[in-house]
Amino acid sequence: MARVLSSDEAKSAIKQIQTIINNGLSEQISALNTQGSILKDPNNWDGPLAEQFRNSTWPDTSQALEQAKTQLGELQQQLQTIADNIFTAGGAS
């Protein structure tokens, strides 16, 4: 038989994750991407450091931000199931 455990810390953590995601984390990631796109435009910023930002720093960062946003969306879809499992394991109604 598998061990089933649901501590108060687990219950609190799932609620905190839901709160963080639901209070605009994805929107903040989109805002970062928007500002980075403005900064990479040579009409807004140019020079050797700007070229480095445009050609290496920003593409890697932008890709990581988009991946994080996608993964947050997937996590958000799973949160209710996770919460239900945690609360059921802990005997909460």
C-alpha positions as CSV (number, residue, x, y, z in Angstrom):
1,M,0.0,0.0,0.0
2,A,1.3,3.4,-0.9
3,R,1.8,6.1,1.7
4,V,-0.6,9.0,1.6
5,L,0.4,12.2,3.3
6,S,-0.9,15.7,3.2
7,S,0.6,18.1,5.7
8,D,-0.6,21.6,6.5
9,E,2.5,22.8,4.7
10,A,1.4,21.0,1.5
11,K,-2.1,22.5,1.7
12,S,-0.6,26.0,2.3
13,A,1.9,25.6,-0.6
14,I,-0.8,24.6,-3.1
15,K,-2.9,27.6,-2.1
16,Q,0.1,29.9,-2.4
17,I,1.0,28.6,-5.9
18,Q,-2.6,29.2,-7.0
19,T,-2.5,32.7,-5.6
20,I,0.8,33.5,-7.3
21,I,-0.3,32.2,-10.7
22,N,-3.8,33.7,-10.4
23,N,-2.5,37.1,-9.4
24,G,-0.7,37.9,-12.6
25,L,2.5,35.9,-12.8
26,S,1.8,35.1,-16.5
27,E,0.9,38.7,-17.2
28,Q,4.2,39.8,-15.6
29,I,6.1,37.4,-17.8
30,S,4.3,38.8,-20.9
31,A,5.2,42.3,-19.7
32,L,8.9,41.3,-19.4
33,N,8.8,40.0,-22.9
34,T,7.2,43.2,-24.2
35,Q,9.8,45.4,-22.6
36,G,12.6,43.1,-23.8
37,S,11.3,43.4,-27.4
38,I,11.3,47.2,-27.1
39,L,14.9,47.1,-25.8
40,K,16.1,44.8,-28.6
41,D,14.9,47.2,-31.3
42,P,18.0,49.0,-32.7
43,N,15.8,52.1,-33.1
44,N,15.5,52.2,-29.3
45,W,19.0,51.0,-28.3
46,D,22.0,50.3,-30.4
47,G,25.7,49.8,-29.9
48,P,28.0,46.8,-29.0
49,L,26.1,45.9,-25.8
50,A,22.8,46.3,-27.6
51,E,24.0,44.0,-30.4
52,Q,25.0,41.4,-27.8
53,F,21.6,41.7,-26.1
54,R,19.8,41.5,-29.4
55,N,21.7,38.5,-30.7
56,S,22.3,36.3,-27.7
57,T,21.0,37.5,-24.4
58,W,17.4,38.4,-25.4
59,P,16.6,35.4,-27.7
60,D,17.6,33.0,-24.9
61,T,15.8,35.0,-22.3
62,S,12.7,35.4,-24.4
63,Q,12.5,31.7,-25.2
64,A,12.9,30.9,-21.5
65,L,10.1,33.3,-20.5
66,E,7.8,31.8,-23.1
67,Q,8.6,28.3,-21.9
68,A,7.9,29.3,-18.3
69,K,4.6,30.9,-19.4
70,T,3.6,27.6,-21.2
71,Q,4.6,25.5,-18.1
72,L,2.7,27.8,-15.8
73,G,-0.4,27.4,-18.0
74,E,0.0,23.6,-17.8
75,L,0.5,23.8,-14.0
76,Q,-2.6,26.0,-13.7
77,Q,-4.7,23.4,-15.5
78,Q,-3.5,20.7,-13.1
79,L,-3.8,22.8,-9.9
80,Q,-7.4,21.9,-9.1
81,T,-6.6,18.2,-9.4
82,I,-3.5,18.6,-7.3
83,A,-5.5,20.6,-4.7
84,D,-8.3,18.0,-4.7
85,N,-5.8,15.2,-4.2
86,I,-3.9,17.0,-1.4
87,F,-7.1,17.9,0.5
88,T,-8.6,14.5,0.0
89,A,-5.4,12.8,1.3
90,G,-5.5,15.2,4.3
91,G,-9.1,14.5,5.1
92,A,-10.3,18.0,4.3
93,S,-13.7,18.5,2.7
